[in-house]
Amino acid sequence: MPSQSFISFDGVSKSYDGVHSVVEGLDLDVARGEFVSLLGPSGSGKTTTLMMLAGFESPTRGEIRLNGKRLDDKPPHQRDIGMVFQNYALFPHMTIAENVAFPLSVRKISRSEQKARVARALDMVEMPHLAARRPAQLSGGQQQRVALARALVFEPSVVLMDEPLGALDKRLRESMQYEIMRLHRELSLTIVYVTHDQNEALTMSDRVAVFSDGRIQQAATPTELYENAANAFVANFVGENNGLTGRVAASAGEWATLRLADGTLIGGRAGTGLHEGGEAMLALRPERAHIATAANAAADAARGAGELNVVHALVQELVYCGDHHRVHLKLAHGESVVVKVPNTQHHDLPALGHTAAVTWRRDDCKVLPALSSRVAVTSGDDTAFSPSSSASPLIAGAN
């Protein structure tokens, strides 16, 4: 949590029917100048949270404060908040300069001041030469830059972005990510950013709040989320994860041991809430696992047997991905595992149809209580995952 709160959600809930909550008991603080992303699947409550902060929705319970002052009784145009939408929301009959000037005109800013601010805002997004054009004459990336300039032109305290890059192709999206990051850094902007794209959130944010079922599952830095997920949902949703399921054989202090369905024992860092005999999942990133070969056998031995996990699995598929190969394997009891093998001359690939030993360090994985119910963990639809399912436990976020 930030040391000094600039934006504060205190016990905020939102219900449309008085029975079911879209957002429930939300506590979140954002520091001045911080870039915080709200990440989650469709229907998780992230956009509703943003709309309550913007003033387009009202909380059913709780308080939202900006710089210590309650926002509940202020309409959107009085909240000193800029907004960038996915569909740009530009006026087609206005020039680019007129679109950018619109927030200033509704605030009764003088013509001369409007002209100066518009010029400055268009310079920020490197588009002063397009001021006389209309939105239909611009590309999608250019229109999004205009929308960003319009959100910044009246120098708001906070800029809110609701999946602003969702309509752009991959190249433009990556270019705009760096543009937004540059403006955040140079202008010391406070940004709250909604996305369902994990890579986007990890790349751009100071902190990420992961939503599911109207609640924040974990709010932390991108590194902390990826390396030290608080629960199985976060481990499965953020990035790519091999979720090996079983029952807790032992849990003491920092470490826990999981017994797989075939009796194999594997260990990792212990998450909270584990108890012996309970269902659990070992979260393992594909790049942290290795296919045992003669070349790395010596290195594995040097680490010590107690530091390594070993499972044997059948090689089912080899996928070439340019900078790495994806090796898909199946364990004897039916669960799948994926290993990313760097594409170098020093890495041998196993043969299809052969059994290979998959190894990884126990401090490179974490044992977490299993998901108690079917929870949507894919990015962009409502597909559900159950840890008891026979389907592959590799979830979401393929890189």
C-alpha positions in Angstrom: 0.0 0.0 0.0 1.3 3.5 -0.8 2.8 5.4 2.1 0.5 8.4 1.4 -2.9 7.9 -0.2 -4.1 10.2 -2.9 -7.0 8.1 -4.1 -8.7 6.0 -1.5 -11.5 3.4 -1.8 -12.7 2.5 1.7 -15.1 -0.4 2.0 -16.7 0.3 -1.3 -19.4 -2.0 -2.7 -21.7 -1.7 -5.7 -24.9 -3.6 -6.3 -27.5 -3.0 -9.0 -30.2 -5.2 -7.6 -29.6 -4.9 -3.9 -28.8 -8.6 -3.7 -25.7 -9.4 -5.9 -22.6 -7.2 -5.6 -20.5 -6.3 -8.6 -17.9 -4.9 -6.3 -17.7 -6.0 -2.7 -15.8 -4.5 0.3 -13.2 -2.8 -1.9 -10.2 -1.2 -0.1 -7.5 0.3 -2.3 -5.2 3.3 -2.0 -3.3 4.9 -4.8 -0.4 7.3 -4.2 0.1 10.6 -6.1 2.0 10.0 -9.2 1.5 6.2 -9.1 0.4 4.0 -12.1 -2.0 1.4 -10.9 -3.7 -1.2 -13.2 -6.9 -2.9 -12.4 -6.6 -6.4 -13.9 -9.1 -9.2 -14.2 -11.4 -11.2 -16.4 -14.7 -9.9 -17.8 -17.2 -9.3 -15.1 -14.7 -9.1 -12.3 -15.6 -5.6 -11.2 -12.6 -3.7 -12.5 -14.5 -1.4 -14.9 -17.2 -0.7 -12.4 -14.6 0.4 -9.9 -13.2 2.8 -12.5 -16.6 4.1 -13.3 -17.3 4.8 -9.6 -14.1 6.8 -9.4 -15.0 8.7 -12.6 -18.5 9.5 -11.2 -20.5 7.6 -13.9 -21.6 5.1 -11.2 -22.3 5.6 -7.5 -21.2 3.2 -4.7 -23.9 1.4 -2.8 -21.7 1.5 0.3 -18.3 2.9 1.3 -16.4 6.1 0.5 -14.2 7.2 -2.4 -11.8 10.1 -1.6 -9.5 12.1 -3.8 -6.7 14.0 -2.0 -8.7 13.5 1.3 -12.0 14.9 -0.1 -15.1 12.7 -0.7 -16.2 12.4 -4.3 -19.6 11.0 -3.7 -21.5 14.2 -4.2 -19.5 15.5 -7.1 -20.6 15.0 -10.8 -18.0 13.7 -13.2 -17.0 17.2 -14.7 -16.2 18.5 -11.2 -13.9 15.7 -10.1 -10.7 17.0 -11.9 -10.3 13.6 -13.6 -9.4 12.9 -17.2 -10.8 9.9 -19.0 -9.5 7.9 -22.0 -11.9 5.3 -23.4 -11.3 2.3 -25.7 -13.4 3.7 -28.5 -11.7 7.1 -28.4 -15.1 9.0 -28.2 -13.9 11.8 -30.5 -16.4 14.2 -32.1 -16.3 13.4 -35.9 -17.4 16.9 -37.0 -14.7 18.6 -35.0 -11.0 19.1 -35.9 -8.3 17.5 -33.8 -7.6 20.8 -32.2 -11.3 21.4 -31.4 -11.6 17.9 -29.9 -8.7 18.5 -27.6 -10.1 21.9 -26.7 -13.5 20.6 -25.8 -12.8 20.0 -22.0 -11.4 23.5 -21.8 -14.5 25.1 -23.5 -16.9 23.4 -21.0 -14.8 24.8 -18.2 -15.1 28.3 -19.6 -11.3 28.7 -20.2 -10.5 31.8 -22.3 -9.8 31.4 -26.1 -6.2 32.4 -25.8 -5.5 30.0 -22.9 -7.3 27.2 -24.8 -5.1 27.7 -27.8 -1.9 27.6 -25.7 -3.0 24.5 -23.8 -4.1 22.6 -27.0 -0.8 23.3 -28.6 1.0 22.0 -25.5 -1.1 18.9 -25.3 -0.6 18.0 -29.0 3.1 18.5 -28.5 3.0 16.0 -25.7 1.6 13.3 -28.0 3.8 14.5 -30.9 0.8 15.5 -33.1 0.9 19.3 -33.6 1.0 18.9 -37.4 -2.4 17.1 -37.5 -4.4 19.8 -35.5 -6.5 20.8 -38.5 -7.5 17.3 -39.5 -10.7 15.4 -38.5 -10.8 12.0 -36.7 -11.8 10.1 -39.8 -8.5 11.2 -41.4 -6.4 9.6 -38.7 -5.3 6.0 -37.9 -6.5 4.2 -34.8 -3.2 4.9 -33.1 -3.4 8.6 -33.9 -7.0 8.8 -32.7 -5.9 7.3 -29.4 -3.2 9.9 -29.1 -5.8 12.6 -29.6 -8.0 11.1 -26.9 -5.0 11.0 -24.6 -4.2 14.7 -25.4 -7.8 15.6 -24.6 -7.6 13.9 -21.2 -4.4 15.8 -20.3 -5.3 19.2 -21.7 -7.0 20.5 -18.6 -4.2 19.2 -16.3 -6.3 16.8 -14.3 -5.3 15.4 -10.9 -5.9 11.9 -12.1 -6.2 10.2 -15.6 -8.4 7.1 -15.9 -8.0 4.7 -18.8 -10.6 2.0 -19.6 -8.9 -0.5 -21.9 -7.6 2.3 -24.1 -5.5 0.1 -26.3 -7.9 -2.8 -26.9 -8.9 -1.7 -30.4 -5.3 -1.4 -31.7 -3.2 -4.0 -33.4 -0.2 -5.5 -31.6 2.5 -3.1 -33.0 0.4 0.0 -32.3 -0.6 -1.3 -28.9 3.1 -1.7 -27.9 4.0 1.7 -29.3 1.1 3.4 -27.3 2.2 1.5 -24.1 5.6 3.2 -24.3 3.9 6.5 -25.1 1.7 6.4 -22.0 4.6 5.3 -19.9 6.7 8.2 -21.1 3.9 10.7 -20.3 3.4 9.2 -16.9 7.1 9.5 -16.1 7.6 13.0 -17.6 4.4 14.6 -16.2 4.3 12.6 -12.9 0.7 11.6 -13.7 -1.5 9.6 -11.4 -3.0 6.9 -13.6 -5.6 4.2 -12.9 -5.7 1.9 -15.8 -8.2 -0.9 -16.5 -7.1 -3.9 -18.6 -7.7 -7.7 -19.0 -4.3 -8.0 -20.7 -1.8 -9.4 -18.2 1.3 -8.5 -20.2 0.1 -4.9 -20.6 -0.5 -4.6 -16.8 2.9 -6.1 -15.9 4.8 -3.9 -18.5 3.2 -0.5 -17.6 2.3 -0.5 -13.9 3.9 0.5 -10.6 1.3 -1.8 -9.0 -1.4 -4.1 -10.2 -4.7 -5.0 -8.4 -6.0 -8.3 -9.6 -9.8 -8.6 -9.5 -12.0 -11.7 -9.3 -15.7 -11.8 -8.4 -15.8 -8.1 -7.3 -12.9 -8.4 -4.9 -9.2 -7.7 -5.1 -7.3 -10.9 -4.8 -3.9 -9.3 -4.6 -2.5 -5.8 -5.1 1.3 -5.7 -5.5 4.1 -4.8 -7.9 4.3 -6.7 -11.1 7.4 -8.6 -9.9 5.6 -9.6 -6.6 2.5 -10.8 -8.5 4.5 -12.9 -10.9 7.0 -14.3 -8.5 4.9 -14.6 -5.3 1.2 -15.0 -6.1 -1.0 -14.8 -3.0 -3.4 -17.5 -4.1 -4.1 -20.0 -6.9 -6.3 -17.5 -8.9 -3.5 -14.9 -9.1 -1.0 -17.6 -10.0 -3.2 -18.9 -12.8 -4.3 -15.5 -14.1 -1.1 -13.5 -14.1 1.3 -14.9 -16.7 1.5 -18.6 -17.6 1.4 -21.3 -15.0 1.7 -25.0 -14.6 -0.7 -25.8 -11.9 0.1 -29.3 -10.5 -2.6 -30.4 -8.1 -2.5 -32.8 -5.2 -2.7 -33.0 -1.5 -0.5 -31.4 1.1 1.8 -34.0 2.6 3.7 -31.6 4.9 3.8 -27.9 5.6 6.2 -26.3 8.1 7.6 -22.8 8.1 8.7 -21.6 4.6 8.2 -24.9 2.8 5.5 -27.3 1.8 5.4 -30.7 0.2 2.6 -31.8 -2.2 1.7 -35.4 -3.1 0.5 -35.8 -6.7 -2.1 -38.4 -7.7 0.6 -40.9 -8.6 2.3 -40.6 -5.3 5.2 -38.4 -6.4 6.3 -35.8 -3.8 7.2 -32.3 -4.9 8.0 -29.3 -2.8 8.0 -25.5 -2.9 7.6 -22.3 -1.0 4.5 -22.5 1.3 1.5 -20.2 0.7 -0.9 -19.2 3.5 -3.8 -21.4 4.4 -2.3 -24.8 3.8 -3.1 -27.7 6.0 -2.0 -31.3 5.8 -4.3 -33.5 3.7 -5.9 -30.5 2.1 -6.1 -29.9 -1.7 -3.4 -27.7 -3.1 -1.7 -26.6 -6.3 2.0 -26.2 -7.0 2.4 -23.1 -9.2 5.4 -23.4 -11.6 6.2 -21.0 -14.4 7.2 -22.8 -17.7 10.5 -21.0 -18.0 11.6 -22.2 -14.5 11.3 -25.9 -15.4 14.0 -27.8 -17.3 14.2 -31.0 -19.3 16.9 -33.1 -17.8 19.8 -33.7 -20.2 23.4 -34.8 -19.9 24.5 -31.2 -20.3 22.6 -30.0 -17.2 22.9 -33.1 -15.1 26.1 -31.8 -13.5 24.5 -28.5 -12.7 21.5 -30.2 -11.2 23.8 -32.4 -9.0 25.7 -29.3 -7.8 22.4 -27.8 -6.6 21.8 -30.8 -4.3 19.0 -33.4 -4.5 17.1 -31.7 -1.7 16.8 -28.5 -3.8 15.3 -30.1 -6.9 11.9 -31.5 -7.8 11.7 -34.2 -10.4 8.8 -35.6 -12.3 8.7 -38.0 -15.3 6.4 -37.2 -18.2 5.7 -38.2 -21.8 6.7 -35.7 -24.5 3.6 -35.0 -26.5 4.4 -31.9 -28.6 7.2 -29.6 -29.5 6.3 -26.1 -30.6 8.8 -23.7 -32.2 8.2 -20.1 -31.0 11.3 -18.3 -32.3 13.3 -17.4 -29.2 12.2 -20.6 -27.4 10.6 -24.0 -27.9 7.5 -25.1 -25.9 7.7 -28.7 -24.8 4.3 -30.1 -23.9 4.4 -33.2 -21.6 1.9 -35.4 -19.8 2.4 -36.9 -16.4 1.5 -40.5 -15.7 -1.7 -39.5 -13.8 -2.9 -37.3 -16.7 -1.9 -33.8 -15.7 0.0 -31.7 -18.3 3.1 -29.6 -17.9 4.8 -27.1 -20.3 8.5 -26.3 -20.3 10.0 -23.4 -22.2 13.4 -24.3 -23.6 15.5 -21.4 -24.8 16.4 -21.5 -28.5 20.2 -21.8 -28.3 22.7 -24.2 -29.6 23.3 -25.5 -26.1 19.8 -26.9 -25.5 18.8 -30.3 -26.8 15.2 -31.0 -27.3 13.6 -34.3 -26.1 12.2 -36.7 -28.7 8.4 -37.0 -29.3 6.9 -40.0 -27.6 9.8 -40.4 -25.2 9.6 -40.0 -21.4 11.7 -37.2 -20.1 12.6 -36.0 -16.6 11.4 -32.5 -15.8 13.3 -30.7 -13.0 13.0 -27.4 -11.2 14.2 -25.8 -8.0 11.8 -25.8 -5.1 12.4 -22.1 -4.4 11.2 -21.4 -8.0 7.6 -22.6 -7.3 4.9 -22.1 -4.6 2.4 -24.4 -3.0 -1.0 -22.7 -2.7 -4.5 -23.9 -1.5 -6.5 -25.1 -4.5 -9.3 -23.0 -5.9 -12.4 -23.8 -3.9 -14.8 -23.4 -6.8 -14.8 -22.8 -10.5 -13.5 -19.3 -11.2 -13.0 -17.6 -14.5 -9.3 -17.2 -15.1 -8.9 -16.6 -18.8 -8.4 -13.1 -20.2 -11.2 -12.0 -22.4 -14.1 -14.4 -21.9 -15.9 -16.2 -19.1 -14.3 -19.7 -19.5 -14.0 -21.4 -16.1 -11.3 -23.6 -14.7 -11.6 -26.2 -12.0 -8.6 -27.7 -10.3 -10.3 -31.1 -10.3 -10.8 -31.0 -14.1 -8.9 -33.4 -16.3 -8.0 -30.6 -18.6 -4.5 -29.1 -18.8 -3.7 -27.0 -15.8 -1.8 -24.5 -18.0 -3.9 -21.4 -17.7 -4.0 -18.1 -19.5 -1.4 -15.6 -20.4 0.6 -17.4 -23.1 3.6 -15.3 -24.0 
